[in-house]
Amino acid sequence: MSAQHEIRAVHTEKTITVYQAYHPSIGLAAARDGKFPDTWKRDRMTWIKPSFLWMMYRCGWGRKAE
């Protein structure tokens, strides 16, 4: 039986690193404060991105003016 879903992530015995894209108002506040701001809603989470480069491609990185 083959797996229907796959998570590709950097991992060690103690950690797993996955990538998730957020609107700057959420991501910057979370990085600054070490927690998600009140505007972030758990029920609005999307699926985990397969890789950092895929996330960059999907969000238009390198093709946006800002």
C-alpha positions in Angstrom: 0.0 0.0 0.0 1.5 3.4 -1.0 1.3 6.5 1.2 -1.3 9.0 0.1 0.4 11.9 1.7 4.1 12.7 2.2 5.8 15.2 4.4 9.3 16.2 3.2 11.2 18.0 6.0 14.6 18.5 7.5 14.8 16.4 10.6 17.0 15.1 13.4 16.3 12.8 16.2 14.9 15.7 18.2 13.4 18.2 15.7 11.5 18.4 12.5 11.6 21.6 10.3 8.8 22.3 7.9 7.9 25.5 6.1 4.7 27.4 6.2 4.0 30.7 4.4 2.2 33.5 6.3 1.0 37.0 5.4 3.7 39.5 6.6 1.5 40.9 9.3 1.3 37.4 10.9 4.8 36.1 10.1 6.7 39.2 11.1 4.8 39.5 14.4 5.3 35.8 15.2 9.1 36.0 14.5 9.4 39.2 16.6 7.2 38.1 19.5 7.9 34.3 19.5 4.2 33.5 19.2 1.4 34.0 16.7 -0.6 37.3 16.9 -4.3 37.3 17.7 -5.1 37.7 14.0 -3.8 34.2 13.4 -6.5 31.6 13.5 -5.7 27.9 13.9 -8.7 26.9 11.7 -7.3 28.9 8.8 -4.0 26.9 8.6 -3.2 25.5 5.2 -1.3 22.4 4.3 2.5 22.2 5.0 4.6 23.2 2.1 6.8 20.4 0.6 10.0 22.5 0.6 11.4 25.9 1.1 12.1 26.4 -2.7 8.5 25.2 -3.5 7.2 27.8 -1.1 9.3 30.5 -2.7 8.0 29.5 -6.2 4.4 29.4 -5.0 4.5 32.8 -3.4 6.0 34.4 -6.4 9.4 35.1 -4.9 11.8 36.8 -7.4 8.9 38.0 -9.5 7.4 40.6 -7.2 8.4 44.2 -7.1 8.6 44.1 -3.2 
